[in-house]
Amino acid sequence: MKRLLASSVLALGLFGSAAIAQADDYTIDSENMHAFINFRIQHLGYSWLYGRFNDFAGTFSYDEAKPEAAKVEVTVKTTSVDSNHAERDKHIRSKDFFEVETFPEAKFVSTAYKPNGDGTGTLTGDLTLKGVTKPLEVKVHEIGAGKDPWGGFRRGFEGTAKFALADYGISYDLGPASKEVELILSLEGVKK
């Protein structure tokens, strides 16, 4: 009887641990430039100005069986802003915009993920920029996942978001059509 009880407990333990799926942790592959944080904003309402951040790092966790538990954390070096124009980048780094000497980093930390069941969903979190933290909603689309040629496993997502400059204490007047910034995010992660 004791053997049967011990065997049953062991079997339940093994079955229970196998049934509990764990999220996979990923490092965002920004070092090898397989991830991008891009932005665009209207210039005086006449055209779009595009830019990106060249220096950022982050991680995310994702479990296909429980996508609602997904988590993301990204830190951006604001000094790495690149709009393909040196003088404009200098202005963006100034007190009029990012004030990089005082606020050298921006950060996003997710708080929830709501999947739609079709590879898309809404990621919410807190964006800290220029010392101000506000909620941000990111529309997410899963691109794919699988083995890479180097023996690793990768997973990628794309996301879009918008925020008002004024929400983060940026009041420089770029015209009435230029109150919001659009983010275009492409994050490929390597499984740890």
Sine and cosine of phi, psi and omega as CSV:
sin_phi,cos_phi,sin_psi,cos_psi,sin_omega,cos_omega
0.00,0.00,-0.67,0.74,0.00,-1.00
-0.89,0.45,-0.64,0.77,0.01,-1.00
-0.90,0.43,-0.68,0.74,0.00,-1.00
-0.89,0.45,-0.68,0.74,0.02,-1.00
-0.90,0.43,-0.70,0.71,0.01,-1.00
-0.90,0.45,-0.66,0.75,0.02,-1.00
-0.90,0.43,-0.65,0.76,0.00,-1.00
-0.90,0.43,-0.69,0.73,0.02,-1.00
-0.89,0.45,-0.69,0.72,0.02,-1.00
-0.89,0.46,-0.72,0.70,-0.01,-1.00
-0.89,0.46,-0.68,0.73,0.03,-1.00
-0.90,0.44,-0.65,0.76,0.02,-1.00
-0.89,0.46,-0.71,0.71,0.02,-1.00
-0.91,0.41,-0.71,0.70,0.00,-1.00
-0.89,0.45,-0.68,0.73,-0.02,-1.00
-0.89,0.45,-0.66,0.75,-0.02,-1.00
-0.95,0.32,-0.53,0.85,0.04,-1.00
-0.94,0.33,-0.53,0.85,-0.04,-1.00
-0.97,0.23,-0.35,0.94,-0.01,-1.00
-1.00,0.07,0.98,-0.20,-0.01,-1.00
-0.98,0.20,0.61,-0.79,0.03,-1.00
-0.94,-0.35,0.57,-0.82,0.06,-1.00
-0.94,0.35,0.58,-0.81,0.10,-1.00
-1.00,0.06,0.64,-0.77,0.03,-1.00
-0.98,-0.19,0.66,-0.75,-0.06,-1.00
-0.78,-0.62,0.56,-0.83,0.17,-0.99
-0.98,-0.19,0.80,-0.60,0.01,-1.00
-0.91,0.40,0.78,-0.63,-0.11,-0.99
-1.00,0.07,0.91,0.41,0.04,-1.00
-0.99,0.11,-0.43,0.90,-0.01,-1.00
-0.89,0.46,-0.65,0.76,0.01,-1.00
-0.99,-0.11,0.23,0.97,0.06,-1.00
0.84,0.54,0.70,0.71,0.16,-0.99
-0.96,-0.29,0.34,0.94,0.05,-1.00
-0.56,-0.83,0.55,-0.84,-0.09,-1.00
-0.61,-0.79,0.63,-0.77,0.18,-0.98
-0.86,-0.50,0.97,-0.25,-0.03,-1.00
-0.93,-0.36,0.36,-0.93,0.08,-1.00
-0.60,-0.80,0.31,-0.95,0.15,-0.99
-0.54,-0.84,0.51,-0.86,0.03,-1.00
-0.53,-0.85,0.56,-0.83,0.01,-1.00
-0.94,0.34,0.61,-0.79,0.07,-1.00
-0.98,-0.21,0.97,-0.23,0.02,-1.00
0.85,0.52,0.24,0.97,-0.02,-1.00
0.99,0.14,0.11,0.99,-0.07,-1.00
-0.97,-0.24,-0.44,0.90,-0.04,-1.00
-0.32,-0.95,0.06,-1.00,0.05,-1.00
-0.97,-0.23,0.71,-0.70,0.13,-0.99
-0.98,-0.22,0.81,-0.59,-0.02,-1.00
-0.94,-0.33,0.48,-0.88,0.07,-1.00
-0.35,-0.94,-0.01,-1.00,0.00,-1.00
-0.42,-0.91,0.16,-0.99,0.13,-0.99
-0.92,-0.38,0.79,-0.61,-0.08,-1.00
-1.00,-0.01,-0.24,0.97,-0.07,-1.00
-0.77,-0.64,0.95,-0.30,0.05,-1.00
-0.41,-0.91,0.31,-0.95,0.01,-1.00
-0.50,-0.86,0.41,-0.91,0.02,-1.00
-0.02,-1.00,0.01,-1.00,-0.01,-1.00
-0.63,-0.77,0.35,-0.94,0.19,-0.98
-0.53,-0.85,0.38,-0.92,0.07,-1.00
-0.86,-0.51,0.64,-0.77,-0.02,-1.00
-0.48,-0.88,0.70,-0.71,0.04,-1.00
-0.79,-0.61,0.90,-0.43,-0.03,-1.00
-0.84,0.54,-0.55,0.84,-0.01,-1.00
-0.97,0.23,-0.31,0.95,-0.04,-1.00
-0.58,-0.81,0.91,0.42,-0.08,-1.00
-0.88,0.47,-0.43,0.90,-0.01,-1.00
-0.91,0.42,-0.22,0.98,0.02,-1.00
-1.00,-0.03,0.09,1.00,-0.04,-1.00
-0.86,0.52,0.56,-0.83,0.01,-1.00
-0.68,-0.74,0.55,-0.83,0.01,-1.00
-0.64,-0.76,0.61,-0.79,0.13,-0.99
-0.58,-0.81,0.81,-0.59,-0.04,-1.00
-0.71,-0.71,0.70,-0.71,0.08,-1.00
-0.88,-0.47,0.76,-0.65,-0.06,-1.00
-0.90,-0.44,0.73,-0.68,0.14,-0.99
-0.99,0.13,0.94,-0.35,-0.08,-1.00
-0.92,0.40,-0.39,0.92,0.05,-1.00
-0.92,0.40,-0.28,0.96,-0.06,-1.00
-1.00,0.04,0.18,0.98,0.01,-1.00
-0.85,0.53,0.67,-0.74,-0.08,-1.00
-0.62,-0.78,0.96,-0.27,0.04,-1.00
-0.95,-0.31,0.27,0.96,0.02,-1.00
0.92,0.38,0.47,0.88,0.03,-1.00
-0.41,-0.91,0.94,-0.33,-0.15,-0.99
-0.85,0.53,-0.70,0.72,-0.02,-1.00
-0.93,0.38,-0.63,0.78,0.04,-1.00
-0.91,0.42,-0.67,0.74,0.03,-1.00
-0.87,0.49,-0.63,0.78,0.06,-1.00
-0.87,0.49,-0.66,0.75,0.03,-1.00
-0.92,0.39,-0.67,0.75,0.01,-1.00
-0.89,0.46,-0.53,0.85,0.01,-1.00
-0.98,0.21,-0.21,0.98,-0.09,-1.00
-0.98,0.21,-0.02,-1.00,0.01,-1.00
-0.89,0.46,-0.39,0.92,0.02,-1.00
-0.89,0.45,-0.47,0.88,-0.06,-1.00
-0.79,-0.61,-1.00,-0.10,-0.15,-0.99
-0.99,0.12,-0.36,0.93,-0.01,-1.00
0.75,0.66,0.86,0.51,-0.17,-0.98
-0.91,0.42,-0.43,0.90,0.02,-1.00
-0.91,0.41,-0.56,0.83,0.03,-1.00
-1.00,-0.01,-0.57,0.82,-0.07,-1.00
-0.80,-0.60,0.98,0.21,-0.10,-1.00
-0.96,0.27,-0.16,0.99,-0.03,-1.00
-0.72,-0.69,0.50,-0.86,0.23,-0.97
-0.88,-0.47,0.45,-0.89,-0.07,-1.00
-0.58,-0.81,0.62,-0.78,0.12,-0.99
-0.84,-0.55,0.77,-0.63,0.05,-1.00
-0.78,-0.63,0.87,-0.50,-0.03,-1.00
-0.94,0.34,0.46,-0.89,0.06,-1.00
-0.86,-0.51,-0.37,0.93,0.00,-1.00
-0.25,-0.97,0.42,-0.91,0.11,-0.99
-0.71,-0.71,0.77,-0.63,0.01,-1.00
-0.89,-0.45,0.98,-0.19,0.01,-1.00
-0.97,0.24,0.50,-0.86,0.04,-1.00
-1.00,-0.07,-0.12,0.99,0.02,-1.00
1.00,0.02,0.04,1.00,-0.03,-1.00
-0.79,-0.61,0.39,0.92,-0.03,-1.00
1.00,0.04,0.06,1.00,0.07,-1.00
-0.86,-0.50,0.22,-0.98,0.04,-1.00
0.00,-1.00,-0.05,-1.00,0.01,-1.00
-0.84,-0.54,0.86,-0.51,0.05,-1.00
-0.98,-0.19,0.80,-0.60,0.08,-1.00
-0.92,-0.39,0.47,-0.88,0.00,-1.00
-0.12,-0.99,-0.12,-0.99,-0.01,-1.00
-0.94,-0.34,0.82,-0.57,0.09,-1.00
-0.97,-0.23,0.82,-0.57,0.07,-1.00
-0.95,-0.31,0.86,-0.51,-0.02,-1.00
-0.61,-0.80,0.76,-0.65,0.01,-1.00
0.82,0.58,0.61,0.80,0.06,-1.00
0.98,0.19,0.08,1.00,-0.01,-1.00
-0.92,-0.40,0.73,-0.69,0.04,-1.00
-0.92,-0.39,0.82,-0.57,0.00,-1.00
-0.67,-0.74,0.42,-0.91,0.07,-1.00
-0.94,0.34,0.56,-0.83,0.03,-1.00
-0.70,-0.72,0.67,-0.75,0.02,-1.00
-0.94,-0.33,0.78,-0.62,-0.02,-1.00
-0.89,-0.46,0.82,-0.57,0.10,-0.99
-0.99,0.14,0.84,-0.55,-0.16,-0.99
-0.91,-0.42,0.61,-0.79,0.10,-1.00
-0.73,-0.68,0.84,-0.55,0.03,-1.00
-0.97,0.24,0.78,-0.62,-0.01,-1.00
-1.00,0.05,-0.73,0.68,0.00,-1.00
0.22,-0.98,0.07,-1.00,0.00,-1.00
-0.42,-0.91,0.50,-0.86,0.06,-1.00
0.28,-0.96,-0.05,-1.00,-0.01,-1.00
-0.95,0.31,0.53,-0.85,0.09,-1.00
-0.96,-0.28,0.18,-0.98,-0.05,-1.00
-0.93,0.38,-0.14,0.99,-0.08,-1.00
-0.96,-0.27,0.21,0.98,0.06,-1.00
1.00,0.01,0.11,0.99,0.02,-1.00
-0.98,-0.19,-0.06,-1.00,0.04,-1.00
-0.77,-0.64,0.73,-0.68,-0.07,-1.00
-0.82,-0.57,0.42,-0.91,0.06,-1.00
-0.60,-0.80,0.67,-0.74,-0.05,-1.00
-0.75,-0.67,0.55,-0.83,0.01,-1.00
-0.70,-0.71,0.43,-0.90,0.15,-0.99
-0.84,-0.54,0.55,-0.83,-0.01,-1.00
-0.57,-0.82,0.41,-0.91,0.08,-1.00
-0.73,-0.69,0.54,-0.84,0.00,-1.00
-0.43,-0.90,0.32,-0.95,0.08,-1.00
-0.71,-0.71,0.54,-0.84,0.15,-0.99
-0.50,-0.87,0.43,-0.90,0.02,-1.00
-1.00,0.09,0.73,-0.69,0.04,-1.00
-0.84,0.54,-0.65,0.76,-0.05,-1.00
-0.87,0.49,-0.47,0.88,0.01,-1.00
-0.88,0.47,-0.38,0.92,-0.03,-1.00
-0.92,-0.39,0.41,0.91,0.09,-1.00
0.96,0.27,0.35,0.94,0.03,-1.00
-0.97,-0.23,0.94,-0.33,-0.11,-0.99
-0.91,-0.42,0.11,0.99,0.00,-1.00
-0.85,0.52,0.77,-0.64,-0.12,-0.99
-0.99,0.10,0.93,-0.36,0.08,-1.00
-0.96,-0.28,0.18,0.98,-0.04,-1.00
0.97,-0.25,0.36,-0.93,-0.09,-1.00
-0.89,0.45,-0.42,0.91,-0.01,-1.00
-1.00,0.08,-0.02,1.00,-0.13,-0.99
-0.90,-0.44,0.60,0.80,-0.02,-1.00
-1.00,0.09,-0.40,0.92,-0.05,-1.00
-0.88,-0.47,0.53,-0.85,0.11,-0.99
-0.95,-0.30,0.68,-0.74,0.10,-1.00
-0.97,-0.24,0.72,-0.69,0.07,-1.00
-0.97,-0.26,0.67,-0.74,0.10,-0.99
-0.83,-0.56,0.92,-0.40,-0.15,-0.99
-0.91,-0.41,0.72,-0.69,0.09,-1.00
-0.76,-0.65,0.95,-0.32,-0.11,-0.99
-0.86,-0.51,0.90,-0.44,0.10,-0.99
-0.94,-0.34,0.81,-0.59,-0.03,-1.00
-0.93,-0.38,0.53,-0.85,0.07,-1.00
-0.97,-0.24,0.81,-0.58,-0.02,-1.00
-0.88,0.47,0.74,-0.68,-0.01,-1.00
-0.96,0.28,0.00,0.00,0.00,0.00
